[in-house]
Amino acid sequence: MNRMLISAAHKSSGKTMVSIGLCAALKSRGHAVQPFKKGPDYIDPMWLSLAAGHPCRNLDLYLMDTPDVVDTFERHASEVNLVEGNKGLYDGLSLDGSNSNAALAKLLDLPVFLVIDARGMTRGIAPLILGYQAFDKDIQIAGVILNKLGGSRHESKLREVIEHYTDVPVVGAIQ
C-alpha cells in the first residue's frame, strides 16, 4: 500500500503523533515518504516534513478546487504517501461532508487508518468501528490504531473485542 489517510473519530485522538511516527519509521527503513496534511495547517506540516525528510503539502477541499487537490497529490506523490486528516473522519464545515476527511479519502482513493482514543473503552469500541464503517460504505477503513491504552491487559481486551465483532484489523497500539 503506497497511500493512506490517518484519521480519527474526533480531534485530539493522536493523529499527528501517529502520522509523525509513521513518517519517521518508514523513512528510517529507507522509504521515500511524502506527507500531506488536510486543512490549512502550518504547525503539523512542519513536524511531518521533518519526520519524512520531504516538504509536507496541504490538501484542503474547502479552500482548494477539487482539481487542485488531485493535482497537488499526484504531482508530489512518492513511494509512500501519508495524508494526515484533521478533526474526525466525517467532520467538516459542510453538513453534507463534502470537505471532510472522508471526502478526501474518496477523492484520492485513500484507505483509512482510524486512530481511536481508547481510554476507558472495552466492548463499546466495536459499535464505534462498525458505525464508522456503516456510515459511508465507500470509505475503506483498512485498520485501527488504538491510542491512550491503559496497559497490556486493556490492549489485549480491545483486540479480542475488535476481532470478535468486526473485520477491521488492529494495526497498532500505543499505551
Accessible surface in RSA format (square Angstrom, percent):
REM  Atomic radii and reference values for relative SASA: ProtOr
REM  Chains: A
REM  Algorithm: Lee & Richards
REM  Probe-radius: 1.40
REM  Slices: 20
REM RES _ NUM      All-atoms   Total-Side   Main-Chain    Non-polar    All polar
REM                ABS   REL    ABS   REL    ABS   REL    ABS   REL    ABS   REL
RES MET A   1   141.53  73.3  60.35  39.9  81.19 193.3  73.23  62.3  68.30  90.5
RES ASN A   2    75.17  51.8  71.92  69.5   3.26   7.8  18.98  45.7  56.19  54.3
RES ARG A   3    68.64  28.8  68.64  35.0   0.00   0.0  16.08  22.0  52.56  31.9
RES MET A   4    21.66  11.2  21.66  14.3   0.00   0.0  16.91  14.4   4.76   6.3
RES LEU A   5     0.00   0.0   0.00   0.0   0.00   0.0   0.00   0.0   0.00   0.0
RES ILE A   6     0.39   0.2   0.39   0.3   0.00   0.0   0.39   0.3   0.00   0.0
RES SER A   7     0.00   0.0   0.00   0.0   0.00   0.0   0.00   0.0   0.00   0.0
RES ALA A   8     0.00   0.0   0.00   0.0   0.00   0.0   0.00   0.0   0.00   0.0
RES ALA A   9    18.16  16.7   8.92  13.8   9.24  21.0   8.92  12.6   9.24  24.5
RES HIS A  10    86.52  47.3  86.42  60.1   0.09   0.2  63.79  65.7  22.73  26.4
RES LYS A  11   134.21  65.5 130.32  80.0   3.89   9.3  73.49  66.1  60.72  64.7
RES SER A  12    81.55  68.9  58.38  77.9  23.17  53.4  48.32 102.9  33.23  46.6
RES SER A  13     0.32   0.3   0.23   0.3   0.09   0.2   0.00   0.0   0.32   0.4
RES GLY A  14    16.65  20.5   0.00   N/A  16.65  20.5  14.00  38.4   2.65   5.9
RES LYS A  15    14.23   6.9  12.13   7.4   2.09   5.0   3.45   3.1  10.78  11.5
RES THR A  16    37.40  26.6  35.64  36.1   1.75   4.2  25.14  33.8  12.26  18.5
RES MET A  17    97.66  50.6  86.75  57.4  10.91  26.0  53.75  45.7  43.91  58.2
RES VAL A  18    10.12   6.7   4.44   4.0   5.68  13.7   9.35   8.1   0.77   2.1
RES SER A  19     0.00   0.0   0.00   0.0   0.00   0.0   0.00   0.0   0.00   0.0
RES ILE A  20    44.43  25.3  44.43  33.1   0.00   0.0  44.43  32.0   0.00   0.0
RES GLY A  21    37.71  46.5   0.00   N/A  37.71  46.5  33.43  91.7   4.28   9.6
RES LEU A  22    57.54  32.0  56.02  40.1   1.52   3.8  56.36  39.6   1.17   3.2
RES CYS A  23     0.00   0.0   0.00   0.0   0.00   0.0   0.00   0.0   0.00   0.0
RES ALA A  24    44.52  40.9  39.48  60.9   5.04  11.5  40.87  57.6   3.64   9.7
RES ALA A  25    36.49  33.5  30.00  46.3   6.49  14.8  36.20  51.0   0.29   0.8
RES LEU A  26    37.01  20.6  37.01  26.5   0.00   0.0  37.01  26.0   0.00   0.0
RES LYS A  27    97.88  47.8  89.19  54.7   8.70  20.7  51.45  46.3  46.44  49.5
RES SER A  28    91.44  77.3  49.86  66.5  41.58  95.8  49.45 105.3  41.99  58.8
RES ARG A  29   170.13  71.4 137.68  70.2  32.45  77.3  54.55  74.6 115.58  70.0
RES GLY A  30    67.87  83.7   0.00   N/A  67.87  83.7  36.81 101.0  31.06  69.6
RES HIS A  31    65.89  36.0  59.63  41.5   6.25  16.0  39.96  41.2  25.92  30.2
RES ALA A  32    37.27  34.3  31.84  49.1   5.43  12.4  36.16  50.9   1.11   2.9
RES VAL A  33     0.12   0.1   0.00   0.0   0.12   0.3   0.00   0.0   0.12   0.3
RES GLN A  34    10.96   6.1  10.96   8.0   0.00   0.0   0.07   0.2  10.89   8.3
RES PRO A  35     0.00   0.0   0.00   0.0   0.00   0.0   0.00   0.0   0.00   0.0
RES PHE A  36     0.00   0.0   0.00   0.0   0.00   0.0   0.00   0.0   0.00   0.0
RES LYS A  37     7.34   3.6   7.34   4.5   0.00   0.0   1.21   1.1   6.13   6.5
RES LYS A  38    10.45   5.1  10.21   6.3   0.24   0.6   0.00   0.0  10.45  11.1
RES GLY A  39     0.96   1.2   0.00   N/A   0.96   1.2   0.96   2.6   0.00   0.0
RES PRO A  40    96.54  70.4  65.69  59.9  30.85 112.1  73.32  60.5  23.22 144.3
RES ASP A  41    39.10  27.4  31.71  31.6   7.39  17.5  12.50  29.4  26.60  26.5
RES TYR A  42   163.85  76.5 159.68  90.9   4.17  10.9 120.99  90.9  42.87  52.8
RES ILE A  43    87.61  49.9  87.61  65.3   0.00   0.0  87.61  63.1   0.00   0.0
RES ASP A  44    25.77  18.1  25.77  25.7   0.00   0.0   0.06   0.1  25.72  25.6
RES PRO A  45    13.13   9.6  12.83  11.7   0.30   1.1  13.13  10.8   0.00   0.0
RES MET A  46   119.20  61.7 108.68  71.9  10.52  25.0  74.84  63.6  44.36  58.8
RES TRP A  47   135.37  54.3 134.06  64.9   1.31   3.1 119.05  63.5  16.31  26.5
RES LEU A  48     0.00   0.0   0.00   0.0   0.00   0.0   0.00   0.0   0.00   0.0
RES SER A  49    30.31  25.6  26.78  35.7   3.53   8.1  20.43  43.5   9.88  13.8
RES LEU A  50   131.09  73.0 115.69  82.8  15.40  38.7 121.80  85.5   9.28  25.0
RES ALA A  51    13.59  12.5   2.76   4.3  10.84  24.7  11.59  16.3   2.00   5.3
RES ALA A  52     1.60   1.5   0.00   0.0   1.60   3.6   0.00   0.0   1.60   4.2
RES GLY A  53    45.57  56.2   0.00   N/A  45.57  56.2  19.65  53.9  25.92  58.0
RES HIS A  54    68.46  37.4  66.12  46.0   2.34   6.0  42.44  43.7  26.02  30.3
RES PRO A  55    79.19  57.7  75.57  68.9   3.61  13.1  78.36  64.7   0.83   5.2
RES CYS A  56    18.05  13.7   0.08   0.1  17.98  42.2   0.08   0.2  17.98  19.4
RES ARG A  57    83.14  34.9  80.94  41.3   2.20   5.2  11.03  15.1  72.11  43.7
RES ASN A  58    58.61  40.4  47.63  46.0  10.97  26.4  16.81  40.4  41.80  40.4
RES LEU A  59     0.00   0.0   0.00   0.0   0.00   0.0   0.00   0.0   0.00   0.0
RES ASP A  60     8.52   6.0   8.51   8.5   0.00   0.0   3.62   8.5   4.90   4.9
RES LEU A  61    29.71  16.5   9.20   6.6  20.51  51.6   9.20   6.5  20.51  55.2
RES TYR A  62   137.83  64.3 111.77  63.6  26.06  67.8  67.35  50.6  70.48  86.9
RES LEU A  63   115.37  64.3  79.99  57.2  35.38  88.9  83.78  58.8  31.59  85.0
RES MET A  64    51.15  26.5  39.76  26.3  11.38  27.1  39.33  33.4  11.82  15.7
RES ASP A  65    98.64  69.1  91.27  90.8   7.37  17.4  17.13  40.3  81.51  81.3
RES THR A  66    68.22  48.5  64.32  65.2   3.90   9.3  33.73  45.3  34.49  52.1
RES PRO A  67    95.40  69.5  86.14  78.5   9.26  33.7  92.32  76.2   3.08  19.1
RES ASP A  68    71.32  50.0  70.10  69.8   1.22   2.9  12.17  28.6  59.15  59.0
RES VAL A  69     0.00   0.0   0.00   0.0   0.00   0.0   0.00   0.0   0.00   0.0
RES VAL A  70    37.79  24.9  37.79  34.2   0.00   0.0  37.79  32.8   0.00   0.0
RES ASP A  71    70.23  49.2  68.42  68.1   1.81   4.3  19.95  47.0  50.28  50.1
RES THR A  72    17.13  12.2  17.13  17.4   0.00   0.0   9.00  12.1   8.13  12.3
RES PHE A  73     1.39   0.7   1.39   0.9   0.00   0.0   1.39   0.8   0.00   0.0
RES GLU A  74   116.60  66.9  97.60  73.8  19.00  45.2  34.08  65.9  82.52  67.4
RES ARG A  75   150.70  63.3 115.88  59.1  34.83  82.9  70.52  96.4  80.19  48.6
RES HIS A  76    41.38  22.6  31.56  21.9   9.82  25.1  21.20  21.8  20.18  23.5
RES ALA A  77    46.59  42.8  21.35  32.9  25.24  57.4  21.67  30.5  24.92  66.0
RES SER A  78    39.07  33.0  18.47  24.6  20.61  47.5  20.23  43.1  18.84  26.4
RES GLU A  79    88.60  50.9  70.31  53.2  18.29  43.5  46.83  90.6  41.77  34.1
RES VAL A  80    11.85   7.8  11.85  10.7   0.00   0.0  11.85  10.3   0.00   0.0
RES ASN A  81     2.35   1.6   2.35   2.3   0.00   0.0   0.00   0.0   2.35   2.3
RES LEU A  82     0.00   0.0   0.00   0.0   0.00   0.0   0.00   0.0   0.00   0.0
RES VAL A  83     0.00   0.0   0.00   0.0   0.00   0.0   0.00   0.0   0.00   0.0
RES GLU A  84     0.51   0.3   0.51   0.4   0.00   0.0   0.00   0.0   0.51   0.4
RES GLY A  85     0.00   0.0   0.00   N/A   0.00   0.0   0.00   0.0   0.00   0.0
RES ASN A  86    36.23  25.0  34.87  33.7   1.36   3.3  14.86  35.8  21.38  20.7
RES LYS A  87    89.53  43.7  85.56  52.5   3.97   9.5  51.93  46.7  37.60  40.0
RES GLY A  88     0.50   0.6   0.00   N/A   0.50   0.6   0.50   1.4   0.00   0.0
RES LEU A  89     0.04   0.0   0.00   0.0   0.04   0.1   0.00   0.0   0.04   0.1
RES TYR A  90    46.08  21.5  29.02  16.5  17.06  44.4  29.25  22.0  16.83  20.8
RES ASP A  91    64.01  44.8  58.72  58.5   5.29  12.5  14.56  34.3  49.45  49.3
RES GLY A  92    34.42  42.4   0.00   N/A  34.42  42.4   5.95  16.3  28.47  63.8
RES LEU A  93   120.70  67.2  86.65  62.0  34.05  85.6  89.40  62.8  31.29  84.2
RES SER A  94    39.70  33.5  27.67  36.9  12.02  27.7  13.69  29.1  26.01  36.4
RES LEU A  95   192.27 107.1 153.81 110.0  38.46  96.7 162.26 114.0  30.01  80.8
RES ASP A  96   116.96  81.9  76.71  76.4  40.25  95.2  50.05 117.8  66.91  66.7
RES GLY A  97    17.54  21.6   0.00   N/A  17.54  21.6  14.23  39.0   3.32   7.4
RES SER A  98    63.23  53.4  45.89  61.2  17.35  40.0  39.53  84.2  23.71  33.2
RES ASN A  99     7.28   5.0   6.59   6.4   0.68   1.6   5.00  12.0   2.28   2.2
RES SER A 100     2.17   1.8   2.17   2.9   0.00   0.0   0.00   0.0   2.17   3.0
RES ASN A 101     0.05   0.0   0.00   0.0   0.05   0.1   0.00   0.0   0.05   0.0
RES ALA A 102     3.58   3.3   3.58   5.5   0.00   0.0   3.58   5.0   0.00   0.0
RES ALA A 103    19.30  17.7  13.86  21.4   5.43  12.4  15.76  22.2   3.54   9.4
RES LEU A 104     0.00   0.0   0.00   0.0   0.00   0.0   0.00   0.0   0.00   0.0
RES ALA A 105     2.87   2.6   1.06   1.6   1.81   4.1   1.34   1.9   1.53   4.1
RES LYS A 106    96.99  47.3  71.60  43.9  25.40  60.5  45.65  41.1  51.34  54.7
RES LEU A 107    62.72  34.9  34.56  24.7  28.16  70.8  42.36  29.7  20.36  54.8
RES LEU A 108     7.52   4.2   3.70   2.6   3.82   9.6   7.52   5.3   0.00   0.0
RES ASP A 109   111.13  77.8 105.66 105.2   5.47  12.9  28.01  65.9  83.12  82.9
RES LEU A 110     6.71   3.7   0.00   0.0   6.71  16.9   1.13   0.8   5.57  15.0
RES PRO A 111    13.41   9.8  12.76  11.6   0.65   2.4  12.89  10.6   0.52   3.2
RES VAL A 112     0.07   0.0   0.07   0.1   0.00   0.0   0.07   0.1   0.00   0.0
RES PHE A 113    24.26  12.1  24.26  15.0   0.00   0.0  24.26  14.7   0.00   0.0
RES LEU A 114     0.00   0.0   0.00   0.0   0.00   0.0   0.00   0.0   0.00   0.0
RES VAL A 115     0.00   0.0   0.00   0.0   0.00   0.0   0.00   0.0   0.00   0.0
RES ILE A 116     1.92   1.1   1.82   1.4   0.10   0.2   1.92   1.4   0.00   0.0
RES ASP A 117    17.28  12.1   6.26   6.2  11.02  26.1   2.91   6.8  14.38  14.3
RES ALA A 118     0.00   0.0   0.00   0.0   0.00   0.0   0.00   0.0   0.00   0.0
RES ARG A 119   153.81  64.6 134.90  68.8  18.91  45.0  54.77  74.9  99.04  60.0
RES GLY A 120    84.67 104.4   0.00   N/A  84.67 104.4  43.82 120.3  40.84  91.5
RES MET A 121    44.00  22.8  39.85  26.4   4.15   9.9  37.92  32.2   6.08   8.1
RES THR A 122    68.29  48.6  65.37  66.3   2.92   7.0  38.11  51.2  30.18  45.6
RES ARG A 123   154.44  64.8 154.16  78.6   0.28   0.7  57.32  78.3  97.11  58.9
RES GLY A 124    42.44  52.3   0.00   N/A  42.44  52.3  30.89  84.8  11.55  25.9
RES ILE A 125     0.00   0.0   0.00   0.0   0.00   0.0   0.00   0.0   0.00   0.0
RES ALA A 126     3.00   2.8   3.00   4.6   0.00   0.0   3.00   4.2   0.00   0.0
RES PRO A 127    84.39  61.5  74.73  68.1   9.66  35.1  76.76  63.4   7.63  47.4
RES LEU A 128    50.39  28.1  41.99  30.0   8.40  21.1  49.08  34.5   1.31   3.5
RES ILE A 129     0.00   0.0   0.00   0.0   0.00   0.0   0.00   0.0   0.00   0.0
RES LEU A 130    75.13  41.8  72.58  51.9   2.55   6.4  72.98  51.3   2.16   5.8
RES GLY A 131    36.61  45.1   0.00   N/A  36.61  45.1  32.52  89.2   4.09   9.2
RES TYR A 132    37.66  17.6  36.78  20.9   0.88   2.3  18.04  13.6  19.61  24.2
RES GLN A 133    44.77  25.0  41.82  30.6   2.95   7.0  16.10  34.3  28.67  21.7
RES ALA A 134    59.31  54.5  44.22  68.2  15.09  34.3  44.52  62.7  14.79  39.2
RES PHE A 135   150.99  75.5 119.57  74.1  31.42  81.8 127.32  77.2  23.67  67.7
RES ASP A 136    27.38  19.2  22.74  22.6   4.64  11.0  11.22  26.4  16.16  16.1
RES LYS A 137   170.04  83.0 139.36  85.5  30.69  73.1  99.46  89.5  70.58  75.2
RES ASP A 138   109.78  76.9  82.60  82.2  27.19  64.3  18.12  42.6  91.67  91.4
RES ILE A 139    12.13   6.9   0.73   0.5  11.40  27.5   2.31   1.7   9.82  26.7
RES GLN A 140   108.36  60.6  99.68  72.9   8.67  20.6  46.23  98.4  62.13  47.1
RES ILE A 141    14.35   8.2   0.02   0.0  14.33  34.5   0.02   0.0  14.33  38.9
RES ALA A 142    18.24  16.8   4.54   7.0  13.70  31.2   9.95  14.0   8.29  21.9
RES GLY A 143     0.00   0.0   0.00   N/A   0.00   0.0   0.00   0.0   0.00   0.0
RES VAL A 144     0.00   0.0   0.00   0.0   0.00   0.0   0.00   0.0   0.00   0.0
RES ILE A 145    13.23   7.5  13.23   9.9   0.00   0.0  13.23   9.5   0.00   0.0
RES LEU A 146     0.00   0.0   0.00   0.0   0.00   0.0   0.00   0.0   0.00   0.0
RES ASN A 147     4.03   2.8   4.03   3.9   0.00   0.0   0.00   0.0   4.03   3.9
RES LYS A 148    70.82  34.6  59.66  36.6  11.16  26.6  49.41  44.5  21.42  22.8
RES LEU A 149    12.66   7.1   0.00   0.0  12.66  31.8   0.00   0.0  12.66  34.1
RES GLY A 150    72.19  89.0   0.00   N/A  72.19  89.0  36.16  99.2  36.03  80.7
RES GLY A 151    18.95  23.4   0.00   N/A  18.95  23.4  18.78  51.5   0.17   0.4
RES SER A 152    83.87  70.9  74.86  99.9   9.01  20.8  40.49  86.2  43.39  60.8
RES ARG A 153   213.52  89.7 205.80 104.9   7.72  18.4  83.72 114.4 129.81  78.7
RES HIS A 154    31.84  17.4  25.49  17.7   6.36  16.3  28.11  29.0   3.74   4.3
RES GLU A 155    35.62  20.4  35.62  26.9   0.00   0.0   5.14   9.9  30.47  24.9
RES SER A 156    67.10  56.7  59.90  79.9   7.20  16.6  26.94  57.4  40.16  56.3
RES LYS A 157    97.84  47.7  95.58  58.6   2.26   5.4  52.09  46.9  45.75  48.7
RES LEU A 158     0.00   0.0   0.00   0.0   0.00   0.0   0.00   0.0   0.00   0.0
RES ARG A 159    89.57  37.6  87.63  44.7   1.94   4.6  39.66  54.2  49.91  30.2
RES GLU A 160   109.50  62.9 100.20  75.8   9.29  22.1  41.66  80.6  67.83  55.4
RES VAL A 161    11.31   7.4   9.73   8.8   1.58   3.8  11.31   9.8   0.00   0.0
RES ILE A 162     0.96   0.5   0.96   0.7   0.00   0.0   0.96   0.7   0.00   0.0
RES GLU A 163   146.19  83.9 126.05  95.4  20.14  48.0  42.74  82.7 103.45  84.5
RES HIS A 164   136.24  74.5 104.63  72.7  31.60  80.8  65.70  67.7  70.54  82.1
RES TYR A 165    89.98  42.0  69.15  39.3  20.83  54.2  53.19  40.0  36.80  45.4
RES THR A 166    17.33  12.3   0.00   0.0  17.33  41.3   6.19   8.3  11.14  16.8
RES ASP A 167   121.51  85.1  88.39  88.0  33.12  78.3  50.75 119.4  70.76  70.6
RES VAL A 168     5.30   3.5   0.60   0.5   4.70  11.3   1.11   1.0   4.19  11.4
RES PRO A 169    69.53  50.7  58.69  53.5  10.84  39.4  69.26  57.2   0.27   1.7
RES VAL A 170    26.36  17.3   5.91   5.3  20.45  49.3   5.91   5.1  20.45  55.5
RES VAL A 171    77.62  51.1  39.41  35.7  38.21  92.1  46.86  40.7  30.76  83.4
RES GLY A 172    19.00  23.4   0.00   N/A  19.00  23.4  19.00  52.1   0.00   0.0
RES ALA A 173    33.37  30.7   2.38   3.7  30.99  70.5   2.38   3.4  30.99  82.1
RES ILE A 174    57.13  32.5  54.41  40.5   2.72   6.6  57.13  41.1   0.00   0.0
RES GLN A 175   119.14  66.6  70.64  51.6  48.50 115.5  42.83  91.2  76.31  57.9
END  Absolute sums over single chains surface
CHAIN  1 A     8733.1       6805.6       1927.5       4901.3       3831.8
END  Absolute sums over all chains
TOTAL          8733.1       6805.6       1927.5       4901.3       3831.8
